[in-house]
Amino acid sequence: MNSIPLKSAVKNGKKITILTCYDASFARLLESIEVDAILVGDSLGMFIKGDVNTHDVSLNDMIYHTRAVAQGAKSTFIISDLPIHTYETNDLAYKSAIALIEAGAHMVKLEGGASLASIVSHLKTKDIKVCGHIGYMPQSIKDMDSNEIKTSLEKTIETIVEDAKALEKSGADMLVLSSVPENIAKRITQELSIPTIGFHSGSSCDGEVFILYDLLINSNTSHDLYLNKTSIPSKNSDVKNLLLQFMKNHS
């Protein structure tokens, strides 16, 4: 099993690259290109299930897809999201995390700041690797329009540096910064000793996480701040043309 590079390993300029994945076939492909880590994200709610958010993703969903990814990627580091309502207490968080570890994850990710410090500390006492997630937190947002989401994110940003430090102090091994202004993401990266992974947070973090479907096609299943505004418009037509040509060749 590969391990996530620690801060000392990325000081030479190498960035950590993490891609989302939800199935064995793509996991096998990502392992073949030696991606640093695979994230089995609760974003599968939108990209796999067709939901409008992550709120209906269950622990069983995450177990199923984590197991599938682990079947395809035998030696790549796998991170799995703890879905909403699965880590509200120490005991619940541990039971949920163990279920994902047993399915093949090497690390679990949870959304929240300093309020989760005791949960993170508890998981660490059980030797479970933990990735924090702060900034834009989809599990905390429901039935909000873009302006309400922006306001919610702005309130989160007010305490984000303190949240980051609290998570590191509680034992988090890594931290995802989602839709965080680049100057703040840079400050957090400089002040923390654990790796920071950016998602729409500029290039100053120790690495970045990308949604595979957004890289391959303009999925139109991204919502709100998940939308990849840098998507290449021709991607959909490229994939469609490939499939149309296949159909033509086999008809």
Steps between C-alpha positions, in 0.01 A plus 500: 500500500632842404493770765403864470813717473547705816589868498871415505459295184341782302751768586693409187217646294304185420127551533261235631237409241175338614216396270149391590390153397201281574558169321758230432557574131595863545694412816711258298562772241598758763738254661664439162587870472629501859264759646609580856164416653140423410210669677176307518292812551143538613480704180385165361159629606505732200729319258379144549154518658382812319403690815530877536728481806681258730230481767345169397829311481499225762779317674400190304547698176848599612588144607384361164701747292805488725508123465470531122786751480717284725443206265634703209785682675702251701790723599371859477417699812121522536311769689127460564249761607300451816152595376263733678368389843764227544745675735290701741637319808830331578351153493305559179802651330716204597246242383453683170872544444574136576236396245678701231844375606379142483362573151848605386555863599830609654370836622159657567398857428251708697362851462530759774732719699592535867168352611623162372827506693381245757373267226831519316693441823287195577558351156874559536506311831360210299785531244269620223647749252284808463471767231320819596288706261432870554379793291207407281336203672219346291364294788418823685314658210150408385235685305716813475538716192843614383484827697413317822782256441741788443390664826538171687850451359600855595399430862703178494805685367497731805623220726662270244862553610408415860299201378795374299734526797248332730465206262877461474537517878231236544693260278376549143752359253396713204262786421281578199442871441187536288425828318730693732647831376853434380667743739336327797577154362863607462514623860352177633744294294793700633388482862406130512739206502248257348434494123228727365297393198318770306167475321435823308739671743784610275841345452663573836397178674722193521275326252161504331200271473305478175166342415568242231171556319571871465837421344352259248173672410290802580279290720234762582457313828723737695301740715572838652870538589580149374461633146828477313506834322821405320341207318580489131175550303599244236536210744139388474504508122831312493357215705174501307684493167710207619187305594316600184793379290502174693129455435551577132780247473289231661167556325 
